[in-house]
Amino acid sequence: VQLQASGGGLAQAGGSLRLSCAATGSISSISVINWLREFPGNERELVASITNGGATNYAASVLGRFAISRDNAQNTVFLQMNSLKPEDTAVYYCNAKTSGVGANSYWGSGTLVTVSS
């Protein structure tokens, strides 16, 4: 499984950005895709998750502001980020976990989100 994250950039507080995570390879084995973020100082937080069944989960810090979704035709998972805050500034990573024989965890390259006040 290969993951390519994109969509980061600079936004003002209160603004919006949409991140994309495009998956290629053995995508049928993916059971869940997560968005995580790494803050300066290397603290990492699980932001949102979506299972292959469409169940979603969010960190309390983003609940009501961020939305994770998937487009199966494009093999892409999106993270819509609204009402951005300076504390959302981080490098965002997508991560895919596969299940079954040879279960594994795959990471995409990070995409930097910077929110100015």
ZIRANOR-V286765 format. One line per field, one symbol per residue. ss: DSSP state (~ for helix, > for strand, _ for the rest). burial: + if it has 24 or more other C-alpha atoms within 12 Angstrom, else -. Layout:
# ZIRANOR-V286765
ss = ???
burial = ???
This chain:
# ZIRANOR-V286765
ss = _>>>>>__>>>>____>>>>>>>>__~~~>>>>>>>>>_____>>>>>>>>____>>>_______>>>>>>____>>>>>>____~~~_>>>>>>>>>______>>>___>>>>>>_
burial = +++++++++++---+++++++++---+-++++++++++------++++++++---+++---+--++++++----+++++++++++--+++++++++++-------++++++++++--
